[in-house]
Amino acid sequence: MSPTLAPLILDFLQWIDARPRSYAETMDAWRTSCPRLTVWEDAIDAGFVTREQAHLALTPAGRRFLADSGRLSRAPAIP
């Protein structure tokens, strides 16, 4: 992961973790046409986010990435 994108990916994961987010809401808020800002795609490729029914959620890997950064906003779910 590029050092430039890591803080943005952390922002993205923290945003998803704050409350349930729909796919449409996420795409609307995080869509970009810049090929160098691939936050959404990189988070999916890294296995940090999954789609559960109508909402997006952090995977255990996404929670670990947030926790390791000190930015986990809620108590982690028990895996």
C-alpha positions in Angstrom: 0.0 0.0 0.0 1.4 3.4 -0.9 2.3 5.7 1.9 0.1 8.4 0.3 -3.0 6.2 0.4 -2.6 4.6 3.8 -4.0 7.7 5.7 -6.9 8.0 3.2 -7.7 4.3 3.6 -7.7 4.7 7.4 -10.1 7.6 7.0 -12.3 5.4 4.8 -12.3 2.5 7.2 -13.0 4.8 10.2 -15.9 6.3 8.2 -17.4 2.9 7.5 -16.8 1.8 11.1 -18.6 4.8 12.6 -22.1 3.6 11.5 -23.6 1.2 9.0 -23.1 2.6 5.4 -25.0 1.5 2.4 -23.1 0.8 -0.8 -24.8 3.7 -2.5 -23.9 6.1 0.3 -20.3 4.9 0.2 -20.0 5.3 -3.6 -21.5 8.7 -3.4 -19.2 9.9 -0.7 -15.9 8.2 -1.8 -16.2 8.1 -5.6 -13.3 9.7 -7.5 -12.3 10.0 -11.1 -8.6 10.4 -10.2 -6.7 7.2 -11.0 -4.2 7.9 -8.3 -6.8 8.0 -5.5 -8.0 4.4 -5.4 -9.0 4.4 -1.8 -12.2 2.4 -2.2 -10.6 -0.1 -4.6 -7.5 -0.5 -2.5 -9.5 -1.2 0.7 -11.5 -3.9 -1.1 -8.4 -5.4 -2.6 -6.6 -5.5 0.8 -9.6 -7.3 2.2 -10.5 -4.5 4.7 -14.1 -4.1 3.7 -16.9 -6.5 2.8 -20.5 -6.1 1.7 -23.0 -7.6 4.2 -26.6 -7.6 2.9 -27.3 -3.9 2.1 -24.4 -2.4 4.1 -20.6 -2.4 4.1 -18.7 -3.6 7.0 -15.1 -3.9 8.1 -13.5 -7.3 7.9 -11.3 -8.6 10.8 -8.3 -7.4 8.7 -9.8 -3.9 8.4 -10.4 -3.8 12.1 -6.8 -4.9 12.8 -5.5 -2.2 10.4 -7.5 0.4 12.2 -6.5 -0.9 15.6 -2.8 -1.0 14.7 -3.1 2.7 13.7 -4.8 3.6 16.9 -7.9 4.7 15.0 -10.5 2.0 15.9 -13.6 4.0 16.9 -15.6 1.1 18.5 -15.0 -2.0 20.4 -14.0 -4.7 17.9 -16.5 -7.4 17.1 -15.5 -10.9 18.4 -14.3 -12.9 15.4 
